[in-house]
Amino acid sequence: MNVYNQKRKRSKKERVGFYTALSVCLVAIGLAAYSTYSSLSGYFGDDETPTAAVNEIVTGVTETETVTEEPSTESTEPTTEEPTTEPEEEEETVPAETKTALQTMLTVNTSLSYPLDNAKVINEYSEDSVYNKTLNQWSAHTGVDFACEKGDNVYSMGDGKVTRVYTDDILGKTVVVKSVTYTAYYSGLNKDTRVKRGDSINTGDILGTADEVPGESLDESHVHIAVRVDGQYTDPLSLINSDE
């Protein structure tokens, strides 16, 4: 009987000790888990970005200034060669104002030479509108047309300097010679002119040979000569020496 009671008391004590040890273990495991969780939460908490719910106003946001890099002001110089001729420019056909023959003679020395060996004029200078059958239109004729054959030499009517060499859709290849008191336009030349921009020219120098005036192609073969005094068209014949 005593032996049975001793065994029973011992078994009861063993169970109490077992549960006590188990409780201690569970508490230790819980403490360890909590400590690990706290450490991980502290570690990841610094990197977390708070999010706001939809339509919720977020406060404490600092706006950062956006810096735009200014484009570089450095440029590279072009290496293309300078063209040998002036760009095409449409010739003015109707002047806003013209000088009378008397005004021209008082301004310019009237001693120019004829531009061709042949002095035949087929279309005179006219401030009034005349009919152009090639273009089928009426307009002022601000130059003089001298009859010639293709290939005939075209001469400078006076001294000056070549300021432009270009091709016009209506008047064809044109050489511009500027003197002290006037500027002369020689149109209807062959594309292979004998002068270039910057050349100094004397009276009688060959500028090129006659070819065609596209805007007057239905007329007799000729060259178109125009003269400007103070920027205004005038009659070239009023400047040519009448004794020539």
ZAKE-371107 format. One record per residue (C-alpha): residue in one letter; residue number from 1; chain; x, y, z. Coordinates in Angstrom, 1 decimal, padded with zeros to 4 digits. Example, Ala and Ser with C-alpha at 12.3 -4.5 7.8 and 13.67 -1.06 7.14 Angstrom:
   type   seq   mol     east    north       up
      A     1     A    012.3   -004.5    007.8
      S     2     A    013.7   -001.1    007.1
% end
This chain:
   type   seq   mol     east    north       up
      M     1     A    000.0    000.0    000.0
      N     2     A    002.8    002.3    000.9
      V     3     A    004.7    001.4   -002.2
      Y     4     A    001.6    002.2   -004.4
      N     5     A    001.2    005.6   -002.7
      Q     6     A    004.8    006.4   -003.2
      K     7     A    004.7    005.5   -006.9
      R     8     A    001.5    007.6   -007.3
      K     9     A    003.1    010.6   -005.5
      R    10     A    006.2    010.3   -007.6
      S    11     A    004.2    010.1   -010.8
      K    12     A    002.3    013.2   -009.9
      K    13     A    005.5    015.2   -009.2
      E    14     A    007.0    014.0   -012.5
      R    15     A    004.0    015.3   -014.4
      V    16     A    004.1    018.7   -012.6
      G    17     A    007.8    019.0   -013.3
      F    18     A    007.2    018.1   -017.0
      Y    19     A    004.5    020.7   -017.5
      T    20     A    006.5    023.3   -015.6
      A    21     A    009.5    022.6   -018.0
      L    22     A    007.3    022.7   -021.0
      S    23     A    005.8    026.1   -019.9
      V    24     A    009.2    027.5   -019.4
      C    25     A    010.3    026.3   -022.9
      L    26     A    007.2    027.8   -024.5
      V    27     A    007.7    031.1   -022.7
      A    28     A    011.4    031.1   -023.9
      I    29     A    010.3    030.4   -027.4
      G    30     A    007.7    033.2   -027.3
      L    31     A    010.2    035.7   -026.0
      A    32     A    012.7    034.7   -028.7
      A    33     A    010.1    035.0   -031.4
      Y    34     A    009.0    038.4   -030.2
      S    35     A    012.6    039.6   -030.0
      T    36     A    013.3    038.4   -033.5
      Y    37     A    010.1    040.1   -034.8
      S    38     A    011.0    043.4   -033.1
      S    39     A    014.4    043.3   -034.6
      L    40     A    013.1    042.7   -038.1
      S    41     A    010.5    045.4   -037.7
      G    42     A    013.0    047.9   -036.7
      Y    43     A    015.4    046.9   -039.5
      F    44     A    012.8    047.1   -042.3
      G    45     A    010.8    050.0   -040.8
      D    46     A    013.4    052.7   -041.8
      D    47     A    013.1    051.8   -045.5
      E    48     A    009.3    051.6   -045.7
      T    49     A    007.6    054.3   -047.6
      P    50     A    004.2    055.3   -046.1
      T    51     A    001.3    055.1   -048.5
      A    52     A   -001.9    057.1   -048.4
      A    53     A   -005.3    055.9   -049.1
      V    54     A   -007.1    056.9   -052.2
      N    55     A   -008.3    060.6   -052.0
      E    56     A   -006.5    061.1   -048.7
      I    57     A   -004.5    064.3   -048.4
      V    58     A   -000.9    063.7   -047.7
      T    59     A    000.8    066.3   -045.5
      G    60     A    004.5    066.9   -044.8
      V    61     A    005.5    066.4   -048.4
      T    62     A    008.5    068.5   -049.5
      E    63     A    008.5    069.6   -053.1
      T    64     A    011.9    069.2   -054.8
      E    65     A    013.1    071.7   -057.4
      T    66     A    013.6    070.2   -060.8
      V    67     A    016.9    071.4   -062.4
      T    68     A    016.9    071.5   -066.2
      E    69     A    020.2    071.4   -067.8
      E    70     A    020.7    074.3   -070.2
      P    71     A    021.7    073.4   -073.8
      S    72     A    025.2    074.0   -074.8
      T    73     A    025.9    077.3   -076.5
      E    74     A    028.9    076.0   -078.3
      S    75     A    028.4    075.7   -082.1
      T    76     A    030.5    074.2   -084.8
      E    77     A    031.4    076.4   -087.7
      P    78     A    030.1    075.1   -091.1
      T    79     A    032.6    073.8   -093.4
      T    80     A    030.7    074.2   -096.7
      E    81     A    032.4    076.2   -099.4
      E    82     A    031.0    079.6   -100.3
      P    83     A    029.0    079.5   -103.5
      T    84     A    030.6    081.1   -106.6
      T    85     A    027.4    082.8   -107.6
      E    86     A    024.7    084.8   -105.8
      P    87     A    021.4    082.9   -105.0
      E    88     A    018.6    083.4   -107.5
      E    89     A    016.5    086.5   -107.0
      E    90     A    013.5    087.5   -108.9
      E    91     A    014.1    090.6   -111.0
      E    92     A    011.8    093.5   -110.2
      T    93     A    009.7    094.4   -113.4
      V    94     A    007.5    097.2   -112.2
      P    95     A    009.2    100.0   -110.3
      A    96     A    007.3    102.1   -107.8
      E    97     A    008.9    105.2   -109.1
      T    98     A    011.2    106.1   -112.1
      K    99     A    013.4    109.0   -113.0
      T   100     A    012.6    111.1   -116.0
      A   101     A    015.2    111.4   -118.8
      L   102     A    016.1    115.0   -117.7
      Q   103     A    016.6    113.8   -114.0
      T   104     A    018.8    111.0   -115.2
      M   105     A    021.0    113.2   -117.4
      L   106     A    021.5    115.6   -114.5
      T   107     A    022.5    112.7   -112.2
      V   108     A    024.6    110.4   -114.4
      N   109     A    027.3    111.0   -116.9
      T   110     A    025.6    110.1   -120.2
      S   111     A    028.5    108.5   -122.0
      L   112     A    027.8    104.8   -121.9
      S   113     A    028.5    102.6   -124.9
      Y   114     A    026.2    100.1   -126.6
      P   115     A    026.4    096.6   -125.2
      L   116     A    026.5    094.9   -128.6
      D   117     A    028.1    095.5   -132.0
      N   118     A    024.6    095.7   -133.4
      A   119     A    022.7    098.7   -131.9
      K   120     A    019.3    097.6   -133.2
      V   121     A    016.5    098.1   -130.6
      I   122     A    013.5    095.8   -130.8
      N   123     A    011.7    096.7   -127.6
      E   124     A    012.2    100.1   -126.0
      Y   125     A    012.0    101.1   -122.3
      S   126     A    008.4    101.8   -121.2
      E   127     A    006.9    102.9   -117.9
      D   128     A    003.5    102.2   -119.3
      S   129     A    002.2    098.6   -119.6
      V   130     A    003.0    096.8   -122.8
      Y   131     A    001.9    093.4   -123.9
      N   132     A    004.3    090.4   -123.4
      K   133     A    003.2    087.7   -125.8
      T   134     A    005.5    085.1   -124.2
      L   135     A    003.9    085.6   -120.7
      N   136     A    000.6    086.7   -122.1
      Q   137     A    000.4    089.7   -119.8
      W   138     A    000.6    093.4   -119.7
      S   139     A    003.4    095.1   -117.7
      A   140     A    006.0    097.9   -117.7
      H   141     A    009.1    097.1   -119.8
      T   142     A    011.9    098.4   -117.5
      G   143     A    014.7    097.8   -119.9
      V   144     A    015.8    097.9   -123.5
      D   145     A    016.0    094.8   -125.8
      F   146     A    018.9    094.8   -128.3
      A   147     A    018.6    092.4   -131.2
      C   148     A    021.5    089.9   -131.6
      E   149     A    022.3    086.3   -132.5
      K   150     A    023.1    083.7   -130.0
      G   151     A    026.8    083.6   -129.3
      D   152     A    027.3    087.4   -130.0
      N   153     A    029.6    089.1   -127.5
      V   154     A    027.9    091.3   -124.9
      Y   155     A    030.1    094.2   -123.7
      S   156     A    030.0    096.4   -120.5
      M   157     A    028.6    099.8   -121.2
      G   158     A    030.8    101.5   -118.7
      D   159     A    033.4    101.0   -115.9
      G   160     A    032.3    099.4   -112.7
      K   161     A    032.5    096.3   -110.5
      V   162     A    030.6    093.0   -110.9
      T   163     A    028.3    092.7   -107.8
      R   164     A    026.1    089.7   -108.8
      V   165     A    026.0    086.8   -111.3
      Y   166     A    022.8    084.9   -111.1
      T   167     A    020.0    083.1   -113.1
      D   168     A    016.5    084.5   -113.3
      D   169     A    013.5    082.4   -114.3
      I   170     A    012.2    085.2   -116.6
      L   171     A    015.3    087.1   -117.7
      G   172     A    017.8    084.3   -117.8
      K   173     A    021.5    084.5   -116.8
      T   174     A    022.2    088.0   -115.5
      V   175     A    025.4    089.9   -114.8
      V   176     A    025.1    093.0   -112.6
      V   177     A    027.7    095.8   -112.9
      K   178     A    027.7    098.7   -110.4
      S   179     A    029.4    102.0   -111.1
      V   180     A    029.5    105.1   -108.9
      T   181     A    026.2    106.6   -110.2
      Y   182     A    024.2    103.7   -111.6
      T   183     A    023.8    099.9   -111.7
      A   184     A    023.5    098.0   -115.1
      Y   185     A    021.8    094.6   -115.5
      Y   186     A    022.8    092.5   -118.5
      S   187     A    020.2    089.6   -119.0
      G   188     A    019.8    086.8   -121.5
      L   189     A    023.5    085.7   -121.4
      N   190     A    024.9    082.3   -121.8
      K   191     A    025.4    080.4   -118.6
      D   192     A    029.2    080.4   -119.1
      T   193     A    029.9    084.1   -118.4
      R   194     A    033.4    085.5   -118.5
      V   195     A    033.2    087.4   -115.3
      K   196     A    032.4    086.7   -111.7
      R   197     A    031.4    088.6   -108.6
      G   198     A    034.1    091.0   -107.5
      D   199     A    035.7    091.6   -110.9
      S   200     A    036.5    095.1   -111.9
      I   201     A    035.2    096.0   -115.3
      N   202     A    036.1    098.6   -117.9
      T   203     A    034.0    100.0   -120.8
      G   204     A    034.0    097.5   -123.6
      D   205     A    035.0    094.4   -121.6
      I   206     A    033.2    091.2   -122.7
      L   207     A    030.9    090.0   -120.0
      G   208     A    029.7    086.9   -121.9
      T   209     A    027.8    085.9   -124.9
      A   210     A    024.1    086.2   -125.8
      D   211     A    021.8    083.3   -125.3
      E   212     A    018.0    083.7   -124.5
      V   213     A    015.6    085.7   -122.4
      P   214     A    013.1    083.0   -121.2
      G   215     A    010.3    085.5   -120.4
      E   216     A    010.6    087.1   -123.9
      S   217     A    011.5    084.0   -125.9
      L   218     A    008.7    084.6   -128.6
      D   219     A    010.4    087.8   -129.5
      E   220     A    013.4    088.2   -131.9
      S   221     A    016.6    086.9   -130.4
      H   222     A    018.0    089.6   -128.1
      V   223     A    019.6    090.6   -124.7
      H   224     A    017.7    092.6   -122.1
      I   225     A    019.5    095.6   -120.6
      A   226     A    018.2    097.5   -117.6
      V   227     A    019.7    100.4   -115.6
      R   228     A    018.9    101.7   -112.1
      V   229     A    019.8    105.1   -110.8
      D   230     A    019.4    105.6   -107.1
      G   231     A    017.6    102.3   -107.0
      Q   232     A    015.0    103.3   -109.6
      Y   233     A    014.8    102.1   -113.2
      T   234     A    015.6    104.5   -116.0
      D   235     A    015.8    104.4   -119.8
      P   236     A    019.3    102.9   -120.7
      L   237     A    019.2    104.8   -124.0
      S   238     A    019.2    108.1   -122.2
      L   239     A    022.7    107.2   -120.8
      I   240     A    024.3    106.0   -124.1
      N   241     A    026.5    108.4   -126.0
      S   242     A    024.4    109.5   -129.0
      D   243     A    027.5    110.1   -131.1
      E   244     A    028.4    106.4   -131.0
% end
